Amino acid sequence: MGFNCGIVGLPNVGKSTLFNALTATQAAAAQNYPFCTIEPNTGKVIVPDEILEKLAVSAKSQKIIPTQLEIVDIAGLVKGASGGEGLGNKFLGHIQAVDAIIHVVRCFEDDDIVHVNGKIDPLDDIGTIETELMLADLESLEKQIANLTKKARGQDKEAVRQQGLAEKIKADLEHGIPARRCEYWTPEFQLLTAKPVIYICNVEEASAAHGNEFSKQVINKFGKESAVLVISSKIEMEIAQIADQPERKMFLSDLGLVESGLDQVIKTGYKTLGLQTFYTVGPKEAHAWTITVGMTAPQAAGKIHTDFEKGFIRAEIIQPDDWLKFGGEVAVKEAGKMRLVGRDYIMQPGDICHFLFNN
């Protein structure tokens, strides 16, 4: 239970190195030539959660089940990918399956690692990827419009509505406006450029704390509309080898860093996708669940089991601070700090829930 992100970028920007670091594996072949990643490598990482760990200790839970981030390393796209260049069409299909795109941009110079375009230009690199995704979306829309046009001729009102929207989205794409910035886009049109993007500026080690001129270009250009993170994949590889948490924190501190790239990606991913966590806690297990911000109690219950949502009666809600302060569910109830909520309750971050439902 969590969310997934696809790592994209041109060849040789450090995608696979970053993937290896974030997942603490060597599953992706980080080699110095295009298309070394033929199939998308998938890794799952546990989302660090101190609250969950404390709740598990308090409840003496036998098992801890944290939420997870799934990361998919998608092979490097090149100019012409939408027309089948490289292994383009296959990889564009992989992008369709993820919740968000992590766009890795090369913001470092290294004569030993060739750049597919022969120069370091992060804005041009981003433009190449964005153009290919928009071209793929245009092809998709044209097919959808053709089908909708046939239905509209038969006086299908819904088809007429969708056709009108599709034409407006198509016009924006033709003017270089991705679907996520198009006011007419709706989820019924499954487009690649509608997916939220997190830009990762892959910098050399010396620039990990404050960035460099290349990363500043990306921040100045895209920072207002998307999240931009400055990360050194080489440093992340070193961090991944340090198992001891205090030692890891000391290593980060010595480099002037507050948190690892993985922690940054997780926090940014949650914020970008509008996600939050709630908990179920007991002697058998302490479990973290990921839901969308704004979900009601019945919808959250449905994440555990569809029967919980269908037969929802009410939910008992406890805040983590109260659980830890009073020492568990019974003590919280005795202190009058537990709330009973109904179907209209909007879930809050960190809610500890016990759902009551009819079988």
Secondary structure as GFF3:
##gff-version 3
##sequence-region A 1 359
A	DSSP	beta_strand	2	8	.	.	.	ID=ss1
A	DSSP	alpha_helix	15	23	.	.	.	ID=ss2
A	DSSP	beta_strand	41	46	.	.	.	ID=ss3
A	DSSP	alpha_helix	50	59	.	.	.	ID=ss4
A	DSSP	beta_strand	63	65	.	.	.	ID=ss5
A	DSSP	beta_strand	68	73	.	.	.	ID=ss6
A	DSSP	three_ten_helix	81	83	.	.	.	ID=ss7
A	DSSP	alpha_helix	88	96	.	.	.	ID=ss8
A	DSSP	beta_strand	100	106	.	.	.	ID=ss9
A	DSSP	alpha_helix	122	153	.	.	.	ID=ss10
A	DSSP	alpha_helix	157	174	.	.	.	ID=ss11
A	DSSP	three_ten_helix	179	181	.	.	.	ID=ss12
A	DSSP	three_ten_helix	192	194	.	.	.	ID=ss13
A	DSSP	beta_strand	197	202	.	.	.	ID=ss14
A	DSSP	three_ten_helix	205	207	.	.	.	ID=ss15
A	DSSP	alpha_helix	213	222	.	.	.	ID=ss16
A	DSSP	beta_strand	227	231	.	.	.	ID=ss17
A	DSSP	alpha_helix	233	240	.	.	.	ID=ss18
A	DSSP	alpha_helix	245	254	.	.	.	ID=ss19
A	DSSP	alpha_helix	261	273	.	.	.	ID=ss20
A	DSSP	beta_strand	275	281	.	.	.	ID=ss21
A	DSSP	beta_strand	285	292	.	.	.	ID=ss22
A	DSSP	alpha_helix	297	304	.	.	.	ID=ss23
A	DSSP	alpha_helix	306	310	.	.	.	ID=ss24
A	DSSP	beta_strand	312	318	.	.	.	ID=ss25
A	DSSP	alpha_helix	320	326	.	.	.	ID=ss26
A	DSSP	alpha_helix	329	334	.	.	.	ID=ss27
A	DSSP	beta_strand	339	341	.	.	.	ID=ss28
A	DSSP	beta_strand	352	357	.	.	.	ID=ss29
###
